[in-house]
Every structure is written in C-alpha cells, then in structure tokens.
Amino acid sequence: MNGMAENMEHEGFDLPFLLKEIDILADELSKLPPSMDRTALELRLAQMRQIVELRHTRRGMKNLDPN
C-alpha cells in the first residue's frame, strides 16, 4: 500500500479530484434506503475522507518545514 501512496505523490496526486469523488460517492450512498449497512459505509467513507485530507495536510506541512 505504501508503494501506491508514493506513486500518487510522484505522479502529481490530485487531492481536490479525489475529495470530489468521495463526496459524490457519499451523495449516492445517501440516496439508498436507510439501513445499518448504509450507515456503516457512510461512516467509513467519512473516515477515509478525513484520513486523506489529514495525510495530505501533514505531507504539505513537511514540505514547508525548513528543518
């Protein structure tokens, strides 16, 4: 999995595109009938979105750190 993350970084990872796609998927999930499965998927997707944003933010902060 780390190899995939490194490849995304070297290939100009498009964070806004990924976040937009996650939001589209979340919107599609919200159209399904309420269920425990849907709720679990929505929660997992929300966690994934937060992790992606956090990792990208931390990586950006490392690049700005002069040390």
CHARMM-style PDB file with segment names, atoms N, HN, CA, C and O in Angstrom:
ATOM      1  N   MET     1       0.812  -1.200   0.000  1.00  0.00      PROA
ATOM      2  CA  MET     1       0.000   0.000   0.000  1.00  0.00      PROA
ATOM      3  C   MET     1       0.851   1.259   0.000  1.00  0.00      PROA
ATOM      4  O   MET     1       0.492   2.245  -0.644  1.00  0.00      PROA
ATOM      5  N   ASN     2       1.976   1.242   0.712  1.00  0.00      PROA
ATOM      6  HN  ASN     2       2.268   0.441   1.235  1.00  0.00      PROA
ATOM      7  CA  ASN     2       2.863   2.396   0.726  1.00  0.00      PROA
ATOM      8  C   ASN     2       3.366   2.731  -0.667  1.00  0.00      PROA
ATOM      9  O   ASN     2       3.521   3.905  -1.004  1.00  0.00      PROA
ATOM     10  N   GLY     3       3.621   1.716  -1.478  1.00  0.00      PROA
ATOM     11  HN  GLY     3       3.495   0.763  -1.204  1.00  0.00      PROA
ATOM     12  CA  GLY     3       4.062   1.946  -2.843  1.00  0.00      PROA
ATOM     13  C   GLY     3       3.048   2.745  -3.631  1.00  0.00      PROA
ATOM     14  O   GLY     3       3.417   3.620  -4.416  1.00  0.00      PROA
ATOM     15  N   MET     4       1.765   2.453  -3.429  1.00  0.00      PROA
ATOM     16  HN  MET     4       1.465   1.743  -2.792  1.00  0.00      PROA
ATOM     17  CA  MET     4       0.705   3.200  -4.117  1.00  0.00      PROA
ATOM     18  C   MET     4       0.723   4.656  -3.676  1.00  0.00      PROA
ATOM     19  O   MET     4       0.576   5.553  -4.506  1.00  0.00      PROA
ATOM     20  N   ALA     5       0.900   4.903  -2.390  1.00  0.00      PROA
ATOM     21  HN  ALA     5       1.020   4.174  -1.716  1.00  0.00      PROA
ATOM     22  CA  ALA     5       0.921   6.272  -1.880  1.00  0.00      PROA
ATOM     23  C   ALA     5       2.108   7.038  -2.459  1.00  0.00      PROA
ATOM     24  O   ALA     5       1.981   8.208  -2.821  1.00  0.00      PROA
ATOM     25  N   GLU     6       3.260   6.376  -2.545  1.00  0.00      PROA
ATOM     26  HN  GLU     6       3.363   5.426  -2.250  1.00  0.00      PROA
ATOM     27  CA  GLU     6       4.430   7.031  -3.121  1.00  0.00      PROA
ATOM     28  C   GLU     6       4.222   7.326  -4.598  1.00  0.00      PROA
ATOM     29  O   GLU     6       4.615   8.390  -5.076  1.00  0.00      PROA
ATOM     30  N   ASN     7       3.605   6.395  -5.330  1.00  0.00      PROA
ATOM     31  HN  ASN     7       3.285   5.530  -4.941  1.00  0.00      PROA
ATOM     32  CA  ASN     7       3.333   6.626  -6.739  1.00  0.00      PROA
ATOM     33  C   ASN     7       2.402   7.810  -6.934  1.00  0.00      PROA
ATOM     34  O   ASN     7       2.608   8.605  -7.851  1.00  0.00      PROA
ATOM     35  N   MET     8       1.376   7.948  -6.089  1.00  0.00      PROA
ATOM     36  HN  MET     8       1.209   7.302  -5.345  1.00  0.00      PROA
ATOM     37  CA  MET     8       0.455   9.073  -6.208  1.00  0.00      PROA
ATOM     38  C   MET     8       1.197  10.386  -5.998  1.00  0.00      PROA
ATOM     39  O   MET     8       0.932  11.371  -6.686  1.00  0.00      PROA
ATOM     40  N   GLU     9       2.132  10.399  -5.040  1.00  0.00      PROA
ATOM     41  HN  GLU     9       2.348   9.599  -4.481  1.00  0.00      PROA
ATOM     42  CA  GLU     9       2.880  11.620  -4.746  1.00  0.00      PROA
ATOM     43  C   GLU     9       3.748  12.008  -5.937  1.00  0.00      PROA
ATOM     44  O   GLU     9       3.827  13.185  -6.290  1.00  0.00      PROA
ATOM     45  N   HSD    10       4.397  11.032  -6.555  1.00  0.00      PROA
ATOM     46  HN  HSD    10       4.333  10.076  -6.268  1.00  0.00      PROA
ATOM     47  CA  HSD    10       5.289  11.315  -7.672  1.00  0.00      PROA
ATOM     48  C   HSD    10       4.526  11.669  -8.942  1.00  0.00      PROA
ATOM     49  O   HSD    10       5.054  12.382  -9.795  1.00  0.00      PROA
ATOM     50  N   GLU    11       3.322  11.195  -9.081  1.00  0.00      PROA
ATOM     51  HN  GLU    11       2.893  10.615  -8.388  1.00  0.00      PROA
ATOM     52  CA  GLU    11       2.537  11.444 -10.285  1.00  0.00      PROA
ATOM     53  C   GLU    11       1.659  12.681 -10.160  1.00  0.00      PROA
ATOM     54  O   GLU    11       0.766  12.870 -10.987  1.00  0.00      PROA
ATOM     55  N   GLY    12       1.874  13.521  -9.172  1.00  0.00      PROA
ATOM     56  HN  GLY    12       2.599  13.367  -8.500  1.00  0.00      PROA
ATOM     57  CA  GLY    12       1.064  14.724  -9.013  1.00  0.00      PROA
ATOM     58  C   GLY    12      -0.323  14.402  -8.507  1.00  0.00      PROA
ATOM     59  O   GLY    12      -1.311  14.724  -9.167  1.00  0.00      PROA
ATOM     60  N   PHE    13      -0.415  13.783  -7.366  1.00  0.00      PROA
ATOM     61  HN  PHE    13       0.388  13.522  -6.830  1.00  0.00      PROA
ATOM     62  CA  PHE    13      -1.676  13.378  -6.751  1.00  0.00      PROA
ATOM     63  C   PHE    13      -2.663  14.539  -6.748  1.00  0.00      PROA
ATOM     64  O   PHE    13      -2.325  15.640  -6.314  1.00  0.00      PROA
ATOM     65  N   ASP    14      -3.868  14.304  -7.225  1.00  0.00      PROA
ATOM     66  HN  ASP    14      -4.143  13.409  -7.578  1.00  0.00      PROA
ATOM     67  CA  ASP    14      -4.896  15.331  -7.360  1.00  0.00      PROA
ATOM     68  C   ASP    14      -5.892  15.224  -6.199  1.00  0.00      PROA
ATOM     69  O   ASP    14      -6.931  14.574  -6.314  1.00  0.00      PROA
ATOM     70  N   LEU    15      -5.557  15.872  -5.086  1.00  0.00      PROA
ATOM     71  HN  LEU    15      -4.713  16.400  -4.992  1.00  0.00      PROA
ATOM     72  CA  LEU    15      -6.406  15.813  -3.898  1.00  0.00      PROA
ATOM     73  C   LEU    15      -7.809  16.360  -4.145  1.00  0.00      PROA
ATOM     74  O   LEU    15      -8.777  15.704  -3.761  1.00  0.00      PROA
ATOM     75  N   PRO    16      -7.965  17.526  -4.765  1.00  0.00      PROA
ATOM     76  CA  PRO    16      -9.337  18.028  -4.987  1.00  0.00      PROA
ATOM     77  C   PRO    16     -10.206  17.053  -5.780  1.00  0.00      PROA
ATOM     78  O   PRO    16     -11.391  16.897  -5.486  1.00  0.00      PROA
ATOM     79  N   PHE    17      -9.623  16.401  -6.778  1.00  0.00      PROA
ATOM     80  HN  PHE    17      -8.660  16.527  -7.016  1.00  0.00      PROA
ATOM     81  CA  PHE    17     -10.388  15.434  -7.566  1.00  0.00      PROA
ATOM     82  C   PHE    17     -10.842  14.269  -6.695  1.00  0.00      PROA
ATOM     83  O   PHE    17     -12.005  13.870  -6.745  1.00  0.00      PROA
ATOM     84  N   LEU    18      -9.919  13.721  -5.892  1.00  0.00      PROA
ATOM     85  HN  LEU    18      -8.974  14.045  -5.852  1.00  0.00      PROA
ATOM     86  CA  LEU    18     -10.263  12.590  -5.030  1.00  0.00      PROA
ATOM     87  C   LEU    18     -11.344  12.972  -4.025  1.00  0.00      PROA
ATOM     88  O   LEU    18     -12.288  12.210  -3.815  1.00  0.00      PROA
ATOM     89  N   LEU    19     -11.218  14.133  -3.408  1.00  0.00      PROA
ATOM     90  HN  LEU    19     -10.452  14.752  -3.578  1.00  0.00      PROA
ATOM     91  CA  LEU    19     -12.223  14.569  -2.431  1.00  0.00      PROA
ATOM     92  C   LEU    19     -13.583  14.773  -3.096  1.00  0.00      PROA
ATOM     93  O   LEU    19     -14.618  14.456  -2.511  1.00  0.00      PROA
ATOM     94  N   LYS    20     -13.577  15.302  -4.316  1.00  0.00      PROA
ATOM     95  HN  LYS    20     -12.736  15.560  -4.791  1.00  0.00      PROA
ATOM     96  CA  LYS    20     -14.835  15.481  -5.045  1.00  0.00      PROA
ATOM     97  C   LYS    20     -15.487  14.127  -5.320  1.00  0.00      PROA
ATOM     98  O   LYS    20     -16.699  13.977  -5.168  1.00  0.00      PROA
ATOM     99  N   GLU    21     -14.684  13.144  -5.724  1.00  0.00      PROA
ATOM    100  HN  GLU    21     -13.699  13.266  -5.848  1.00  0.00      PROA
ATOM    101  CA  GLU    21     -15.210  11.804  -5.984  1.00  0.00      PROA
ATOM    102  C   GLU    21     -15.757  11.160  -4.704  1.00  0.00      PROA
ATOM    103  O   GLU    21     -16.787  10.488  -4.740  1.00  0.00      PROA
ATOM    104  N   ILE    22     -15.079  11.363  -3.592  1.00  0.00      PROA
ATOM    105  HN  ILE    22     -14.242  11.910  -3.562  1.00  0.00      PROA
ATOM    106  CA  ILE    22     -15.567  10.847  -2.309  1.00  0.00      PROA
ATOM    107  C   ILE    22     -16.905  11.493  -1.968  1.00  0.00      PROA
ATOM    108  O   ILE    22     -17.825  10.818  -1.505  1.00  0.00      PROA
ATOM    109  N   ASP    23     -17.011  12.793  -2.196  1.00  0.00      PROA
ATOM    110  HN  ASP    23     -16.263  13.341  -2.572  1.00  0.00      PROA
ATOM    111  CA  ASP    23     -18.270  13.496  -1.919  1.00  0.00      PROA
ATOM    112  C   ASP    23     -19.401  13.003  -2.820  1.00  0.00      PROA
ATOM    113  O   ASP    23     -20.542  12.880  -2.377  1.00  0.00      PROA
ATOM    114  N   ILE    24     -19.086  12.722  -4.079  1.00  0.00      PROA
ATOM    115  HN  ILE    24     -18.158  12.822  -4.439  1.00  0.00      PROA
ATOM    116  CA  ILE    24     -20.096  12.191  -4.997  1.00  0.00      PROA
ATOM    117  C   ILE    24     -20.568  10.822  -4.519  1.00  0.00      PROA
ATOM    118  O   ILE    24     -21.766  10.536  -4.519  1.00  0.00      PROA
ATOM    119  N   LEU    25     -19.628   9.986  -4.114  1.00  0.00      PROA
ATOM    120  HN  LEU    25     -18.655  10.218  -4.114  1.00  0.00      PROA
ATOM    121  CA  LEU    25     -19.993   8.664  -3.591  1.00  0.00      PROA
ATOM    122  C   LEU    25     -20.851   8.792  -2.332  1.00  0.00      PROA
ATOM    123  O   LEU    25     -21.824   8.056  -2.169  1.00  0.00      PROA
ATOM    124  N   ALA    26     -20.497   9.716  -1.447  1.00  0.00      PROA
ATOM    125  HN  ALA    26     -19.706  10.314  -1.580  1.00  0.00      PROA
ATOM    126  CA  ALA    26     -21.291   9.929  -0.233  1.00  0.00      PROA
ATOM    127  C   ALA    26     -22.714  10.369  -0.592  1.00  0.00      PROA
ATOM    128  O   ALA    26     -23.680   9.935   0.035  1.00  0.00      PROA
ATOM    129  N   ASP    27     -22.834  11.223  -1.592  1.00  0.00      PROA
ATOM    130  HN  ASP    27     -22.050  11.576  -2.101  1.00  0.00      PROA
ATOM    131  CA  ASP    27     -24.156  11.673  -2.027  1.00  0.00      PROA
ATOM    132  C   ASP    27     -24.975  10.506  -2.584  1.00  0.00      PROA
ATOM    133  O   ASP    27     -26.167  10.389  -2.304  1.00  0.00      PROA
ATOM    134  N   GLU    28     -24.338   9.660  -3.361  1.00  0.00      PROA
ATOM    135  HN  GLU    28     -23.369   9.756  -3.589  1.00  0.00      PROA
ATOM    136  CA  GLU    28     -25.030   8.486  -3.908  1.00  0.00      PROA
ATOM    137  C   GLU    28     -25.452   7.531  -2.794  1.00  0.00      PROA
ATOM    138  O   GLU    28     -26.546   6.969  -2.835  1.00  0.00      PROA
ATOM    139  N   LEU    29     -24.589   7.349  -1.805  1.00  0.00      PROA
ATOM    140  HN  LEU    29     -23.700   7.805  -1.772  1.00  0.00      PROA
ATOM    141  CA  LEU    29     -24.946   6.498  -0.665  1.00  0.00      PROA
ATOM    142  C   LEU    29     -26.167   7.041   0.066  1.00  0.00      PROA
ATOM    143  O   LEU    29     -27.019   6.274   0.514  1.00  0.00      PROA
ATOM    144  N   SER    30     -26.251   8.354   0.184  1.00  0.00      PROA
ATOM    145  HN  SER    30     -25.559   8.977  -0.180  1.00  0.00      PROA
ATOM    146  CA  SER    30     -27.369   8.955   0.921  1.00  0.00      PROA
ATOM    147  C   SER    30     -28.712   8.731   0.227  1.00  0.00      PROA
ATOM    148  O   SER    30     -29.764   8.885   0.846  1.00  0.00      PROA
ATOM    149  N   LYS    31     -28.677   8.373  -1.040  1.00  0.00      PROA
ATOM    150  HN  LYS    31     -27.822   8.248  -1.543  1.00  0.00      PROA
ATOM    151  CA  LYS    31     -29.914   8.120  -1.787  1.00  0.00      PROA
ATOM    152  C   LYS    31     -30.451   6.696  -1.580  1.00  0.00      PROA
ATOM    153  O   LYS    31     -31.590   6.398  -1.940  1.00  0.00      PROA
ATOM    154  N   LEU    32     -29.624   5.827  -1.001  1.00  0.00      PROA
ATOM    155  HN  LEU    32     -28.699   6.069  -0.709  1.00  0.00      PROA
ATOM    156  CA  LEU    32     -30.070   4.457  -0.737  1.00  0.00      PROA
ATOM    157  C   LEU    32     -31.022   4.442   0.461  1.00  0.00      PROA
ATOM    158  O   LEU    32     -30.979   5.338   1.304  1.00  0.00      PROA
ATOM    159  N   PRO    33     -31.866   3.437   0.532  1.00  0.00      PROA
ATOM    160  CA  PRO    33     -32.767   3.341   1.691  1.00  0.00      PROA
ATOM    161  C   PRO    33     -31.957   3.220   2.989  1.00  0.00      PROA
ATOM    162  O   PRO    33     -30.912   2.571   3.015  1.00  0.00      PROA
ATOM    163  N   PRO    34     -32.444   3.842   4.051  1.00  0.00      PROA
ATOM    164  CA  PRO    34     -31.731   3.755   5.333  1.00  0.00      PROA
ATOM    165  C   PRO    34     -31.537   2.305   5.769  1.00  0.00      PROA
ATOM    166  O   PRO    34     -32.448   1.483   5.673  1.00  0.00      PROA
ATOM    167  N   SER    35     -30.337   2.013   6.247  1.00  0.00      PROA
ATOM    168  HN  SER    35     -29.597   2.681   6.325  1.00  0.00      PROA
ATOM    169  CA  SER    35     -30.035   0.679   6.769  1.00  0.00      PROA
ATOM    170  C   SER    35     -28.751   0.759   7.579  1.00  0.00      PROA
ATOM    171  O   SER    35     -28.018   1.746   7.513  1.00  0.00      PROA
ATOM    172  N   MET    36     -28.492  -0.290   8.339  1.00  0.00      PROA
ATOM    173  HN  MET    36     -29.087  -1.092   8.392  1.00  0.00      PROA
ATOM    174  CA  MET    36     -27.247  -0.352   9.107  1.00  0.00      PROA
ATOM    175  C   MET    36     -26.049  -0.409   8.163  1.00  0.00      PROA
ATOM    176  O   MET    36     -25.011   0.197   8.434  1.00  0.00      PROA
ATOM    177  N   ASP    37     -26.191  -1.128   7.066  1.00  0.00      PROA
ATOM    178  HN  ASP    37     -27.034  -1.620   6.846  1.00  0.00      PROA
ATOM    179  CA  ASP    37     -25.098  -1.226   6.093  1.00  0.00      PROA
ATOM    180  C   ASP    37     -24.778   0.137   5.485  1.00  0.00      PROA
ATOM    181  O   ASP    37     -23.611   0.507   5.361  1.00  0.00      PROA
ATOM    182  N   ARG    38     -25.799   0.869   5.112  1.00  0.00      PROA
ATOM    183  HN  ARG    38     -26.747   0.569   5.213  1.00  0.00      PROA
ATOM    184  CA  ARG    38     -25.582   2.194   4.531  1.00  0.00      PROA
ATOM    185  C   ARG    38     -24.885   3.097   5.534  1.00  0.00      PROA
ATOM    186  O   ARG    38     -23.940   3.801   5.181  1.00  0.00      PROA
ATOM    187  N   THR    39     -25.340   3.086   6.780  1.00  0.00      PROA
ATOM    188  HN  THR    39     -26.108   2.514   7.067  1.00  0.00      PROA
ATOM    189  CA  THR    39     -24.732   3.910   7.817  1.00  0.00      PROA
ATOM    190  C   THR    39     -23.263   3.544   8.010  1.00  0.00      PROA
ATOM    191  O   THR    39     -22.413   4.423   8.146  1.00  0.00      PROA
ATOM    192  N   ALA    40     -22.970   2.258   8.022  1.00  0.00      PROA
ATOM    193  HN  ALA    40     -23.661   1.543   7.912  1.00  0.00      PROA
ATOM    194  CA  ALA    40     -21.586   1.805   8.184  1.00  0.00      PROA
ATOM    195  C   ALA    40     -20.722   2.294   7.019  1.00  0.00      PROA
ATOM    196  O   ALA    40     -19.595   2.743   7.227  1.00  0.00      PROA
ATOM    197  N   LEU    41     -21.242   2.209   5.810  1.00  0.00      PROA
ATOM    198  HN  LEU    41     -22.158   1.844   5.641  1.00  0.00      PROA
ATOM    199  CA  LEU    41     -20.497   2.676   4.642  1.00  0.00      PROA
ATOM    200  C   LEU    41     -20.286   4.186   4.676  1.00  0.00      PROA
ATOM    201  O   LEU    41     -19.210   4.676   4.334  1.00  0.00      PROA
ATOM    202  N   GLU    42     -21.310   4.918   5.088  1.00  0.00      PROA
ATOM    203  HN  GLU    42     -22.184   4.521   5.366  1.00  0.00      PROA
ATOM    204  CA  GLU    42     -21.188   6.374   5.181  1.00  0.00      PROA
ATOM    205  C   GLU    42     -20.127   6.772   6.206  1.00  0.00      PROA
ATOM    206  O   GLU    42     -19.332   7.681   5.967  1.00  0.00      PROA
ATOM    207  N   LEU    43     -20.121   6.088   7.341  1.00  0.00      PROA
ATOM    208  HN  LEU    43     -20.767   5.349   7.536  1.00  0.00      PROA
ATOM    209  CA  LEU    43     -19.126   6.384   8.370  1.00  0.00      PROA
ATOM    210  C   LEU    43     -17.715   6.057   7.882  1.00  0.00      PROA
ATOM    211  O   LEU    43     -16.779   6.827   8.098  1.00  0.00      PROA
ATOM    212  N   ARG    44     -17.576   4.922   7.233  1.00  0.00      PROA
ATOM    213  HN  ARG    44     -18.336   4.297   7.058  1.00  0.00      PROA
ATOM    214  CA  ARG    44     -16.261   4.517   6.719  1.00  0.00      PROA
ATOM    215  C   ARG    44     -15.762   5.500   5.662  1.00  0.00      PROA
ATOM    216  O   ARG    44     -14.581   5.848   5.642  1.00  0.00      PROA
ATOM    217  N   LEU    45     -16.644   5.939   4.801  1.00  0.00      PROA
ATOM    218  HN  LEU    45     -17.603   5.657   4.817  1.00  0.00      PROA
ATOM    219  CA  LEU    45     -16.280   6.893   3.763  1.00  0.00      PROA
ATOM    220  C   LEU    45     -15.874   8.235   4.378  1.00  0.00      PROA
ATOM    221  O   LEU    45     -14.924   8.870   3.921  1.00  0.00      PROA
ATOM    222  N   ALA    46     -16.591   8.659   5.406  1.00  0.00      PROA
ATOM    223  HN  ALA    46     -17.363   8.143   5.778  1.00  0.00      PROA
ATOM    224  CA  ALA    46     -16.244   9.907   6.089  1.00  0.00      PROA
ATOM    225  C   ALA    46     -14.866   9.799   6.740  1.00  0.00      PROA
ATOM    226  O   ALA    46     -14.078  10.744   6.700  1.00  0.00      PROA
ATOM    227  N   GLN    47     -14.582   8.651   7.336  1.00  0.00      PROA
ATOM    228  HN  GLN    47     -15.222   7.883   7.369  1.00  0.00      PROA
ATOM    229  CA  GLN    47     -13.251   8.436   7.929  1.00  0.00      PROA
ATOM    230  C   GLN    47     -12.172   8.478   6.859  1.00  0.00      PROA
ATOM    231  O   GLN    47     -11.124   9.096   7.048  1.00  0.00      PROA
ATOM    232  N   MET    48     -12.432   7.820   5.738  1.00  0.00      PROA
ATOM    233  HN  MET    48     -13.283   7.318   5.585  1.00  0.00      PROA
ATOM    234  CA  MET    48     -11.457   7.792   4.661  1.00  0.00      PROA
ATOM    235  C   MET    48     -11.166   9.202   4.154  1.00  0.00      PROA
ATOM    236  O   MET    48     -10.015   9.545   3.882  1.00  0.00      PROA
ATOM    237  N   ARG    49     -12.212  10.014   4.030  1.00  0.00      PROA
ATOM    238  HN  ARG    49     -13.146   9.736   4.251  1.00  0.00      PROA
ATOM    239  CA  ARG    49     -12.036  11.393   3.558  1.00  0.00      PROA
ATOM    240  C   ARG    49     -11.169  12.188   4.531  1.00  0.00      PROA
ATOM    241  O   ARG    49     -10.282  12.932   4.113  1.00  0.00      PROA
ATOM    242  N   GLN    50     -11.425  12.031   5.820  1.00  0.00      PROA
ATOM    243  HN  GLN    50     -12.145  11.426   6.160  1.00  0.00      PROA
ATOM    244  CA  GLN    50     -10.636  12.739   6.826  1.00  0.00      PROA
ATOM    245  C   GLN    50      -9.180  12.291   6.809  1.00  0.00      PROA
ATOM    246  O   GLN    50      -8.276  13.115   6.946  1.00  0.00      PROA
ATOM    247  N   ILE    51      -8.949  11.002   6.642  1.00  0.00      PROA
ATOM    248  HN  ILE    51      -9.684  10.333   6.530  1.00  0.00      PROA
ATOM    249  CA  ILE    51      -7.582  10.483   6.608  1.00  0.00      PROA
ATOM    250  C   ILE    51      -6.836  11.041   5.400  1.00  0.00      PROA
ATOM    251  O   ILE    51      -5.683  11.455   5.518  1.00  0.00      PROA
ATOM    252  N   VAL    52      -7.481  11.053   4.252  1.00  0.00      PROA
ATOM    253  HN  VAL    52      -8.417  10.716   4.156  1.00  0.00      PROA
ATOM    254  CA  VAL    52      -6.848  11.574   3.040  1.00  0.00      PROA
ATOM    255  C   VAL    52      -6.485  13.043   3.232  1.00  0.00      PROA
ATOM    256  O   VAL    52      -5.371  13.454   2.908  1.00  0.00      PROA
ATOM    257  N   GLU    53      -7.409  13.829   3.754  1.00  0.00      PROA
ATOM    258  HN  GLU    53      -8.314  13.495   4.018  1.00  0.00      PROA
ATOM    259  CA  GLU    53      -7.136  15.249   3.980  1.00  0.00      PROA
ATOM    260  C   GLU    53      -6.002  15.447   4.985  1.00  0.00      PROA
ATOM    261  O   GLU    53      -5.114  16.272   4.775  1.00  0.00      PROA
ATOM    262  N   LEU    54      -6.042  14.690   6.068  1.00  0.00      PROA
ATOM    263  HN  LEU    54      -6.764  14.019   6.238  1.00  0.00      PROA
ATOM    264  CA  LEU    54      -5.028  14.821   7.114  1.00  0.00      PROA
ATOM    265  C   LEU    54      -3.647  14.450   6.599  1.00  0.00      PROA
ATOM    266  O   LEU    54      -2.679  15.175   6.831  1.00  0.00      PROA
ATOM    267  N   ARG    55      -3.550  13.326   5.904  1.00  0.00      PROA
ATOM    268  HN  ARG    55      -4.335  12.737   5.716  1.00  0.00      PROA
ATOM    269  CA  ARG    55      -2.244  12.906   5.371  1.00  0.00      PROA
ATOM    270  C   ARG    55      -1.708  13.916   4.378  1.00  0.00      PROA
ATOM    271  O   ARG    55      -0.513  14.211   4.372  1.00  0.00      PROA
ATOM    272  N   HSD    56      -2.584  14.448   3.537  1.00  0.00      PROA
ATOM    273  HN  HSD    56      -3.555  14.209   3.542  1.00  0.00      PROA
ATOM    274  CA  HSD    56      -2.148  15.440   2.559  1.00  0.00      PROA
ATOM    275  C   HSD    56      -1.687  16.712   3.264  1.00  0.00      PROA
ATOM    276  O   HSD    56      -0.677  17.302   2.881  1.00  0.00      PROA
ATOM    277  N   THR    57      -2.414  17.132   4.283  1.00  0.00      PROA
ATOM    278  HN  THR    57      -3.235  16.652   4.594  1.00  0.00      PROA
ATOM    279  CA  THR    57      -2.059  18.336   5.032  1.00  0.00      PROA
ATOM    280  C   THR    57      -0.717  18.149   5.728  1.00  0.00      PROA
ATOM    281  O   THR    57       0.131  19.039   5.686  1.00  0.00      PROA
ATOM    282  N   ARG    58      -0.519  17.010   6.362  1.00  0.00      PROA
ATOM    283  HN  ARG    58      -1.209  16.287   6.396  1.00  0.00      PROA
ATOM    284  CA  ARG    58       0.758  16.737   7.047  1.00  0.00      PROA
ATOM    285  C   ARG    58       1.910  16.694   6.058  1.00  0.00      PROA
ATOM    286  O   ARG    58       2.989  17.220   6.332  1.00  0.00      PROA
ATOM    287  N   ARG    59       1.685  16.072   4.913  1.00  0.00      PROA
ATOM    288  HN  ARG    59       0.809  15.645   4.690  1.00  0.00      PROA
ATOM    289  CA  ARG    59       2.732  15.987   3.899  1.00  0.00      PROA
ATOM    290  C   ARG    59       3.092  17.394   3.415  1.00  0.00      PROA
ATOM    291  O   ARG    59       4.265  17.710   3.216  1.00  0.00      PROA
ATOM    292  N   GLY    60       2.076  18.229   3.231  1.00  0.00      PROA
ATOM    293  HN  GLY    60       1.123  17.973   3.394  1.00  0.00      PROA
ATOM    294  CA  GLY    60       2.318  19.603   2.818  1.00  0.00      PROA
ATOM    295  C   GLY    60       3.071  20.390   3.867  1.00  0.00      PROA
ATOM    296  O   GLY    60       3.911  21.228   3.536  1.00  0.00      PROA
ATOM    297  N   MET    61       2.775  20.126   5.143  1.00  0.00      PROA
ATOM    298  HN  MET    61       2.093  19.446   5.411  1.00  0.00      PROA
ATOM    299  CA  MET    61       3.465  20.819   6.224  1.00  0.00      PROA
ATOM    300  C   MET    61       4.933  20.395   6.264  1.00  0.00      PROA
ATOM    301  O   MET    61       5.801  21.225   6.532  1.00  0.00      PROA
ATOM    302  N   LYS    62       5.225  19.122   6.003  1.00  0.00      PROA
ATOM    303  HN  LYS    62       4.519  18.448   5.785  1.00  0.00      PROA
ATOM    304  CA  LYS    62       6.605  18.655   5.982  1.00  0.00      PROA
ATOM    305  C   LYS    62       7.385  19.354   4.877  1.00  0.00      PROA
ATOM    306  O   LYS    62       8.554  19.694   5.054  1.00  0.00      PROA
ATOM    307  N   ASN    63       6.731  19.569   3.731  1.00  0.00      PROA
ATOM    308  HN  ASN    63       5.781  19.293   3.587  1.00  0.00      PROA
ATOM    309  CA  ASN    63       7.397  20.226   2.612  1.00  0.00      PROA
ATOM    310  C   ASN    63       7.696  21.683   2.915  1.00  0.00      PROA
ATOM    311  O   ASN    63       8.639  22.242   2.354  1.00  0.00      PROA
ATOM    312  N   LEU    64       6.916  22.317   3.789  1.00  0.00      PROA
ATOM    313  HN  LEU    64       6.151  21.863   4.245  1.00  0.00      PROA
ATOM    314  CA  LEU    64       7.131  23.711   4.144  1.00  0.00      PROA
ATOM    315  C   LEU    64       8.123  23.881   5.274  1.00  0.00      PROA
ATOM    316  O   LEU    64       8.653  24.975   5.471  1.00  0.00      PROA
ATOM    317  N   ASP    65       8.384  22.820   6.022  1.00  0.00      PROA
ATOM    318  HN  ASP    65       7.954  21.932   5.862  1.00  0.00      PROA
ATOM    319  CA  ASP    65       9.283  22.868   7.166  1.00  0.00      PROA
ATOM    320  C   ASP    65      10.732  22.995   6.679  1.00  0.00      PROA
ATOM    321  O   ASP    65      11.222  22.111   5.976  1.00  0.00      PROA
ATOM    322  N   PRO    66      11.425  24.084   7.045  1.00  0.00      PROA
ATOM    323  CA  PRO    66      12.800  24.277   6.566  1.00  0.00      PROA
ATOM    324  C   PRO    66      13.802  23.336   7.214  1.00  0.00      PROA
ATOM    325  O   PRO    66      14.925  23.226   6.722  1.00  0.00      PROA
ATOM    326  N   ASN    67      13.444  22.646   8.305  1.00  0.00      PROA
ATOM    327  HN  ASN    67      12.531  22.735   8.705  1.00  0.00      PROA
ATOM    328  CA  ASN    67      14.393  21.754   9.001  1.00  0.00      PROA
ATOM    329  C   ASN    67      14.431  20.430   8.364  1.00  0.00      PROA
ATOM    330  OT1 ASN    67      15.169  19.551   8.810  1.00  0.00      PROA
TER     331      ASN     67
END
